[in-house]
């Protein structure tokens, strides 16, 4: 069987040429419903435009979903509100494959557009067609608070809804205490197929959901617990990452952060199967090595198993709150808002600004840009336009600086950024694999493939990618003895191949040395069965792990027919002093029958006899291993 060496598609980034400048505002738009309203989410649509969702505050403390459709020319096509007599606040809008959109958030109504309320706030899903007409709507939850956070559309055209729940009735079958992560899978009409909760006895708050591949989901948010599904807590709130299969079964979970408040907000996938976690942190201990002041943007780049490879803080001495991260140009785009005007924040228009940061793959800053005016402005979400611009959604109460229009209230504010750049990537992938690049998967067809895009984002910008295909190594075998005396060494070989590097995994033994990369010396453990696995990897990173060898580790039965060159007496041992005679004895070890080492002694050169005091040794059966210059012998020792 051939397979990639990593969990996701394997590739090598062999060359990157990137020249970029601080982005320019290509257009902006303020959208108002006549009262205060905040942009919460944006999603690019297939026609080159985008859907924008926010909340509209009205009289009598009521709030509605407000949704706008804008075309590729920045023209408002339609704008509509949805809700009832209570409070409806959206968290996420997603363009769907039928040209429409779906929203998730929460609702406290049971009238108007909301057909049902199951108690307090419900997770409320709203499916719209391309003109904003309601196709269907559903309330999910129980008698307590259930707040929708995120959505993914699945391959069967159903949906995964991510939410935070405090309920333990209605649609919610389990609660671990406080609020939990809640994941629901529905069909295309919103009918629940399954649901899962994750958490501990304290509060867990869901933020974002990503699908790593066709079998793995990543869920990120915050946790205060250290029990239930939560294995640890650093203090206060931590980033909490949950990895599940696509049926919602928990695979593993991890906490990240320090002793202060750390709020996980977003996760971005890396090409090597790892991921980058983002949010805001007040900590300066634990996993967080730097505190710039109050809340900082905090990123942790992890491998596929969730181990931190690097971590960085961004911001200034005031609050800097990260809302979303997305992969871009081999690095990442960070979106949120900032009250700072120092350290990493080189500009502030007054109060809070949108703060957009582009970083390289190692976390170093490429550029940072503050957007806004003298009043409160902030970014909550972003999406890429079809021409590789950056669509940033949020809110503004300004009418100066970068903001060209305002209704006199808090308006939804959308900004499109474009930058001058030329980027070229050379990739190498394995035959049959795929490459995740610029938000899309590219599948090789057996020959080198070229991809090139010229930006129409009002800039002279070019992106291109060259994709080379490398075959997997041929299958190979491991050669060596398949029956070996326990606690002895044996040599095993794999094919000599200058084009391959080998890695070995050994069960019930340990590798003592590797000779020229294709030959290993294994010191086996207790009798039973041992296993050797060899992985061969070529220069392109393509690996095969078809080489397995099972070894029987023999006990006394293996030595019964041999005449031992070593004398051991008395055996059984009654008076506590054991004598060992032989030629050039180097080492003596005693193991119990589980293989645990209980005694070891190194002998001086040319030792021919050594006494061993076992007066304090408990009665029972043991395995005695004596290593000489010429051989190693294992015999059974009985202590009476």
C-alpha positions in Angstrom: 0.0 0.0 0.0 1.3 3.4 -0.9 0.2 6.5 0.9 1.3 10.0 1.7 3.7 10.4 4.6 1.4 13.0 6.2 -2.3 12.9 6.9 -3.1 15.4 4.2 -1.7 15.8 0.7 2.1 15.9 0.8 4.0 18.6 -1.1 7.3 20.4 -1.0 7.4 24.1 -1.5 10.6 24.4 -3.5 10.5 28.0 -4.5 8.4 31.1 -3.7 8.8 34.5 -5.2 6.6 37.1 -3.6 6.7 40.9 -4.0 3.8 42.8 -2.3 3.0 46.3 -1.1 0.6 47.6 1.4 -2.9 47.1 0.0 -5.0 50.0 -1.3 -8.7 50.5 -0.7 -10.3 49.7 -4.1 -13.9 50.5 -2.9 -15.9 50.7 0.3 -19.6 50.7 1.1 -21.6 51.6 4.2 -25.0 49.8 4.6 -27.6 51.0 7.0 -31.0 49.8 8.0 -32.0 53.1 9.7 -30.7 52.0 13.1 -27.5 50.8 14.5 -26.3 47.7 12.7 -23.1 45.7 12.7 -21.5 43.6 10.0 -21.0 40.1 11.3 -20.1 37.9 8.3 -19.3 38.0 4.6 -19.3 35.3 1.9 -18.1 35.7 -1.7 -20.7 34.5 -4.3 -20.2 32.7 -7.5 -21.2 35.7 -9.6 -18.2 37.8 -8.3 -20.3 39.6 -5.7 -20.9 38.8 -2.1 -23.4 38.3 0.7 -23.1 40.5 3.8 -24.9 39.6 7.0 -25.3 41.7 10.2 -27.6 42.6 13.0 -30.0 45.5 12.9 -31.0 47.1 16.3 -34.5 48.5 16.3 -36.9 50.1 18.7 -38.0 48.3 21.9 -34.6 46.5 22.1 -35.5 44.2 19.1 -32.8 43.0 16.7 -33.1 41.4 13.3 -30.9 39.7 10.8 -30.0 42.1 8.0 -28.7 40.7 4.8 -27.3 42.5 1.7 -26.4 41.2 -1.7 -23.8 43.2 -3.5 -22.6 42.5 -7.1 -19.0 42.5 -8.5 -19.3 46.3 -9.3 -20.1 47.2 -5.7 -23.7 47.8 -6.5 -26.3 46.9 -3.8 -28.7 44.4 -5.4 -31.0 43.9 -2.5 -31.2 44.3 1.3 -33.6 42.6 3.6 -34.3 42.0 7.3 -35.5 38.8 8.9 -36.7 38.0 12.4 -39.6 38.3 14.8 -40.5 40.5 17.8 -37.5 39.4 19.9 -33.7 39.5 19.2 -32.2 37.7 16.2 -28.4 38.1 15.7 -26.5 36.3 12.9 -23.0 34.9 13.3 -22.2 33.4 9.9 -23.4 33.6 6.3 -22.3 31.1 3.7 -22.9 31.2 -0.1 -24.4 27.9 -1.1 -24.0 25.8 -4.3 -27.5 26.8 -5.6 -26.6 30.5 -5.8 -28.3 31.4 -2.5 -27.0 31.6 1.0 -27.6 30.2 4.5 -27.2 31.9 7.8 -26.7 30.7 11.4 -27.1 32.8 14.6 -29.7 32.9 17.3 -33.3 33.9 17.8 -35.5 34.7 20.8 -38.7 35.0 18.8 -41.6 32.7 17.9 -43.3 35.0 15.4 -42.6 36.9 12.2 -40.1 34.9 10.2 -39.4 32.6 13.1 -41.8 29.7 13.3 -40.7 28.1 16.6 -38.9 28.9 19.8 -37.9 26.0 22.1 -36.9 28.2 25.0 -34.9 31.4 25.6 -32.5 31.8 22.6 -32.4 29.1 19.9 -29.8 28.4 17.2 -31.7 29.8 14.2 -30.8 28.8 10.6 -32.2 30.7 7.6 -31.9 29.4 4.0 -32.3 32.1 1.3 -32.4 31.9 -2.5 -30.4 34.2 -4.7 -32.9 37.0 -4.4 -33.2 36.8 -0.6 -36.5 34.9 -0.4 -36.8 32.5 2.5 -36.6 28.8 1.3 -36.8 27.4 4.9 -35.9 28.3 8.4 -35.3 26.1 11.5 -34.8 26.6 15.2 -32.5 24.2 17.0 -32.0 23.8 20.8 -33.7 23.3 24.1 -35.1 25.3 27.0 -31.8 27.2 27.7 -29.5 29.3 25.5 -28.4 27.9 22.2 -26.3 30.2 20.0 -25.3 29.4 16.4 -21.7 30.2 15.5 -20.7 28.7 12.2 -21.7 26.6 9.1 -20.2 24.2 6.6 -22.0 22.8 3.6 -21.3 19.1 3.2 -20.8 17.0 0.1 -24.3 15.6 0.3 -25.6 19.3 0.2 -26.5 19.1 3.9 -25.0 21.3 6.6 -22.9 21.2 9.7 -23.9 23.8 12.2 -21.6 24.7 15.0 -23.2 26.2 18.1 -22.8 26.9 21.8 -25.5 25.3 24.0 -26.5 25.3 27.7 -29.5 23.1 27.1 -30.0 19.5 28.0 -33.4 18.9 26.4 -35.2 19.5 23.1 -32.7 18.8 20.3 -29.7 18.6 22.8 -29.3 15.1 24.3 -26.3 15.8 26.6 -24.7 18.6 28.6 -21.4 18.3 30.4 -22.0 21.4 32.6 -22.1 25.1 31.8 -22.1 25.8 28.1 -20.8 23.2 25.6 -19.6 23.0 22.1 -22.6 21.7 20.0 -22.3 20.2 16.5 -25.3 19.3 14.4 -25.5 17.6 11.0 -28.6 18.2 9.0 -29.9 17.3 5.5 -30.3 20.0 2.8 -33.7 21.0 4.4 -32.3 21.4 7.9 -33.6 18.2 9.3 -31.2 16.9 12.1 -29.4 13.7 11.2 -27.2 13.7 14.3 -25.9 16.0 17.0 -22.9 15.9 19.5 -21.9 18.0 22.5 -18.3 18.4 23.8 -17.1 20.0 27.0 -16.5 19.9 30.7 -18.2 21.1 33.9 -17.4 24.8 33.2 -18.1 26.9 30.1 -17.0 26.0 26.5 -17.8 28.6 23.8 -17.7 27.6 20.1 -16.2 29.9 17.5 -15.2 28.2 14.2 -15.4 25.0 12.3 -13.1 23.7 9.5 -13.0 20.5 7.5 -9.4 19.2 7.2 -10.1 16.5 4.6 -12.9 14.0 3.8 -12.7 12.4 7.2 -11.6 15.0 9.8 -13.2 18.2 11.3 -11.5 20.8 13.5 -13.6 22.7 16.1 -12.1 25.7 17.9 -13.4 28.0 20.6 -12.7 28.6 24.3 -12.8 26.5 27.5 -12.7 27.0 31.2 -12.9 23.3 32.1 -10.3 20.6 33.0 -12.6 17.6 33.1 -15.1 15.8 30.9 -13.9 16.0 27.4 -11.4 18.7 28.3 -8.0 17.3 29.3 -6.3 20.3 30.8 -6.7 24.0 31.6 -3.9 26.6 31.9 -6.1 29.1 33.9 -9.0 31.3 33.0 -10.2 30.6 29.4 -8.0 28.7 27.0 -8.1 28.1 23.3 -9.8 24.7 23.0 -9.3 22.6 19.9 -11.4 19.5 19.2 -10.6 17.1 16.4 -13.5 14.8 15.3 -14.3 12.5 12.4 -17.1 13.6 10.0 -19.7 11.8 12.1 -18.7 13.9 15.1 -16.8 11.3 17.1 -14.1 12.8 19.2 -10.6 11.9 18.1 -8.6 14.2 20.3 -8.6 17.6 22.0 -6.0 20.1 23.2 -5.8 23.3 25.2 -3.6 26.2 24.3 -2.9 29.4 26.2 -1.7 30.7 29.6 -3.1 31.7 33.0 -5.1 34.7 31.7 -8.0 34.8 29.3 -7.3 33.3 25.8 -10.2 33.2 23.3 -9.9 30.9 20.3 -11.6 32.5 17.3 -10.5 30.9 14.0 -8.4 28.1 12.5 -6.7 28.0 9.1 -5.4 24.9 7.3 -1.8 24.5 6.2 -0.6 22.6 3.1 1.4 20.1 5.2 -1.6 18.8 7.1 -1.2 21.1 10.1 -3.1 24.2 11.0 -2.8 27.7 12.5 -5.0 28.6 15.5 -5.9 32.3 16.0 -7.7 34.4 18.5 -7.0 36.9 21.3 -4.9 36.4 24.4 -4.1 38.3 27.6 -1.5 35.8 28.8 2.2 35.9 28.9 3.0 32.4 30.2 2.1 28.8 29.4 2.1 28.6 25.6 2.1 32.4 25.2 5.6 33.9 25.4 4.7 37.5 24.8 2.1 39.9 26.1 2.0 43.3 24.3 -0.7 44.7 26.5 -4.3 43.8 27.3 -5.7 41.5 24.5 -3.3 40.7 21.6 -3.8 38.8 18.4 -2.2 35.4 19.2 -1.4 32.7 16.7 -0.1 29.2 17.2 1.1 27.2 14.2 0.7 23.4 14.8 1.5 20.2 13.1 -1.2 17.6 12.2 -1.1 16.3 15.8 -1.7 19.7 17.4 1.9 20.2 18.6 2.9 23.9 18.5 5.7 24.7 16.0 5.7 28.4 16.6 3.6 31.0 18.2 3.4 34.8 18.0 1.6 37.8 19.5 0.6 40.8 17.5 -0.8 44.2 18.5 0.0 47.1 20.8 -0.5 48.2 24.4 -4.4 48.4 24.2 -7.0 45.8 23.1 -6.4 44.0 19.8 -9.0 41.4 19.1 -8.5 38.8 16.3 -11.7 37.5 14.6 -10.6 35.5 11.6 -7.5 34.1 9.9 -7.3 32.8 6.3 -4.4 31.2 4.3 -3.0 33.6 1.7 0.1 33.6 -0.5 1.8 30.9 1.5 1.2 32.9 4.7 -2.0 34.2 6.4 -4.3 37.2 6.5 -5.4 38.2 10.0 -8.6 40.3 10.5 -10.0 42.0 13.6 -9.9 45.3 15.3 -7.5 47.4 17.4 -7.5 50.2 19.9 -3.7 50.4 19.9 -1.3 52.9 18.3 2.1 51.4 19.1 4.4 48.3 18.8 2.9 46.5 15.7 0.1 49.0 15.2 1.7 51.9 13.3 -1.5 53.8 12.6 -4.8 54.6 14.4 -7.5 56.9 13.2 -9.1 57.2 16.6 -11.0 54.9 19.0 -10.9 51.5 17.3 -10.0 50.6 13.7 -10.2 47.6 11.5 -6.7 46.1 11.8 -5.7 43.8 8.9 -2.3 42.0 9.1 -0.6 39.9 6.5 2.1 37.5 7.7 4.5 35.1 6.1 4.4 31.3 6.8 6.8 31.7 9.8 4.6 34.3 11.4 6.7 37.4 10.6 4.7 40.4 9.5 4.5 41.2 5.8 2.3 44.3 6.2 -0.3 45.7 8.6 -3.1 48.2 7.8 -5.5 50.1 10.0 -8.7 51.2 8.4 -11.3 53.6 9.9 -12.0 57.1 11.1 -12.2 59.0 14.4 -15.0 57.0 15.8 -15.5 53.3 16.5 -14.6 51.0 13.5 -13.8 47.3 13.5 -13.5 44.2 11.3 -15.3 41.0 12.2 -15.0 38.8 9.1 -13.3 38.6 5.7 -13.5 36.7 2.4 -11.5 36.6 -0.8 -13.1 38.1 -3.9 -12.9 36.2 -7.2 -10.1 38.5 -8.4 -8.0 37.8 -5.2 -9.0 41.0 -3.4 -9.7 41.0 0.3 -13.3 41.7 1.3 -13.3 42.9 4.9 -16.7 43.2 6.7 -17.4 45.0 10.0 -18.9 48.2 11.3 -18.2 52.0 11.4 -19.6 55.0 13.1 -17.1 57.4 11.5 -17.5 59.9 8.7 -13.8 60.8 8.2 -10.5 59.1 7.6 -11.1 56.1 5.3 -14.9 56.2 5.7 -16.7 58.0 3.0 -20.3 57.7 4.1 -22.3 57.1 7.3 -26.0 57.3 8.2 -25.4 58.9 11.6 -25.6 55.5 13.3 -23.4 52.5 13.5 -23.3 51.1 9.9 -22.2 47.9 8.4 -19.0 48.7 6.6 -17.4 46.7 3.8 -13.9 47.4 2.4 -12.2 45.8 -0.6 -8.4 45.8 -0.5 -6.0 45.0 -3.3 -2.2 44.9 -3.4 0.5 44.9 -6.0 2.3 41.6 -6.0 3.9 38.9 -8.2 3.8 35.5 -6.7 5.1 32.2 -8.1 5.1 28.9 -6.4 6.9 25.7 -7.4 5.3 22.6 -5.8 6.1 19.0 -5.9 3.4 16.4 -5.0 3.1 12.6 -5.2 1.3 10.8 -7.9 -2.4 10.6 -7.2 -2.3 13.3 -4.5 -3.8 16.8 -4.5 -2.5 20.3 -3.7 -4.3 22.8 -1.5 -3.3 26.2 -2.9 -5.1 29.6 -2.6 -8.2 28.0 -1.1 -8.6 25.3 -3.8 -7.5 21.7 -4.3 -5.6 20.9 -7.5 -5.4 17.3 -8.6 -2.5 16.0 -10.8 -3.3 14.1 -14.0 0.0 12.3 -14.2 2.1 15.0 -15.8 3.3 18.5 -14.7 0.5 21.0 -14.4 0.7 24.8 -14.8 -1.8 27.2 -13.2 -1.7 30.9 -13.7 -4.1 33.7 -12.5 -3.9 37.4 -13.4 -5.7 39.6 -10.8 -8.4 41.9 -12.0 -8.5 43.6 -8.7 -7.6 47.0 -10.2 -3.9 46.1 -9.9 -1.2 44.6 -12.1 -0.9 41.4 -10.1 0.0 37.9 -11.1 -0.2 34.6 -9.3 1.2 31.5 -10.9 1.9 27.9 -9.8 4.0 25.2 -11.3 3.2 21.6 -10.2 5.6 18.7 -10.6 4.7 15.1 -10.1 6.9 12.6 -8.3 6.2 8.8 -8.2 5.9 6.9 -5.0 8.8 4.6 -4.2 8.4 0.9 -5.2 7.4 -1.6 -2.5 10.2 -3.2 -0.6 10.8 -5.9 2.0 12.8 -6.1 5.3 15.3 -9.0 5.5 16.6 -10.6 8.7 16.0 -13.4 11.3 12.3 -13.9 12.1 13.1 -16.1 15.2 15.4 -14.4 17.7 16.3 -15.1 21.3 14.7 -12.6 23.6 16.9 -9.8 25.0 19.4 -10.2 22.1 20.4 -8.1 19.1 19.8 -8.8 15.5 20.7 -7.0 12.2 18.0 -6.2 9.6 18.4 -4.7 6.2 16.3 -2.9 3.6 17.3 -2.4 -0.1 20.3 -0.1 -0.7 18.8 2.9 -2.5 20.6 6.2 -2.6 17.3 7.9 -3.6 15.5 6.8 -0.4 15.8 7.7 3.2 14.4 5.3 5.7 12.6 5.6 9.0 12.0 2.6 11.3 9.4 1.8 13.9 10.1 -1.1 16.3 7.6 -2.8 18.7 9.0 -4.8 21.6 12.6 -3.6 21.0 14.8 -0.6 20.3 17.1 0.4 17.5 20.6 0.6 18.8 22.2 1.9 15.6 21.5 2.5 11.9 24.2 1.7 9.4 24.4 3.6 6.1 20.6 4.2 6.4 19.6 0.8 5.1 20.7 -1.5 7.9 19.6 -1.4 11.6 20.6 -3.2 14.7 17.7 -4.0 17.0 18.0 -5.0 20.7 14.8 -7.1 21.3 12.9 -7.1 24.5 11.0 -9.8 26.4 9.9 -13.0 24.6 6.7 -12.9 22.5 6.3 -11.1 19.2 8.3 -8.2 17.8 7.5 -6.0 14.8 9.6 -3.9 12.5 8.1 -1.3 10.2 10.2 0.6 7.6 9.1 3.7 5.8 11.0 4.7 2.6 10.8 8.3 1.5 12.3 9.9 -1.7 13.5 13.4 -2.2 10.1 14.5 -3.3 8.7 13.6 0.1 6.7 10.6 -1.3 6.7 7.7 1.1 5.7 4.0 1.1 5.3 2.0 4.3 4.6 -1.5 2.9 7.6 -3.1 4.6 6.6 -5.0 7.8 8.4 -7.9 9.4 7.1 -9.9 12.4 9.7 -11.6 14.6 9.2 -14.3 17.2 11.2 -13.6 20.3 11.9 -17.0 21.9 12.4 -17.8 25.5 13.9 -20.9 27.1 12.6 -23.3 24.4 14.9 -21.6 21.9 18.0 -22.5 24.0 17.1 -26.0 25.2 19.1 -27.7 22.5 22.2 -25.5 23.0 25.1 -26.0 25.3 25.6 -22.7 27.2 29.2 -21.3 27.4 28.1 -19.8 30.7 27.8 -21.5 34.1 25.2 -20.2 36.6 24.9 -21.7 40.1 23.2 -22.5 42.3 19.9 -22.5 40.4 17.4 -22.7 42.1 19.0 -20.1 44.3 18.4 -20.6 48.1 21.2 -18.8 50.0 21.2 -15.5 48.1 24.6 -15.5 46.4 24.5 -16.3 42.7 27.8 -17.1 40.9 28.3 -16.7 37.1 31.3 -18.1 35.3 32.3 -17.7 31.7 34.8 -16.1 29.3 35.0 -12.3 29.1 31.7 -11.5 30.8 30.7 -7.9 30.0 27.2 -7.4 31.4 24.6 -9.1 33.6 20.9 -8.2 33.6 17.9 -9.7 35.4 14.4 -9.2 34.2 11.1 -10.3 35.7 8.7 -12.3 33.5 7.0 -9.2 32.2 10.4 -7.9 30.8 11.0 -5.3 33.4 14.7 -4.8 34.2 15.3 -5.2 38.0 19.1 -5.6 38.2 22.0 -4.7 35.9 25.8 -4.7 36.3 28.7 -3.9 34.0 31.8 -6.1 34.5 35.4 -5.2 34.3 37.3 -6.3 31.2 38.1 -10.0 30.9 35.8 -11.0 33.8 35.5 -14.8 34.1 33.6 -15.0 37.4 31.2 -12.6 39.1 29.2 -13.1 42.3 25.8 -11.4 42.6 24.1 -10.9 45.9 20.3 -11.6 45.6 19.5 -12.0 49.3 16.9 -9.3 49.2 15.3 -10.5 46.0 11.7 -11.8 46.2 11.0 -15.4 45.5 9.9 -16.2 42.0 11.0 -16.9 38.4 13.3 -14.5 36.5 15.1 -14.3 33.2 18.9 -13.9 33.5 20.7 -12.4 30.6 24.5 -12.6 30.4 26.4 -10.8 27.6 30.0 -11.9 26.9 32.5 -10.8 24.2 31.3 -13.6 21.9 27.7 -14.2 22.7 24.6 -13.4 24.8 22.7 -16.1 26.8 19.3 -16.0 28.4 18.4 -18.5 31.1 15.7 -19.0 33.6 16.5 -18.2 37.3 14.4 -19.4 40.2 14.8 -17.7 43.6 13.4 -19.8 46.5 
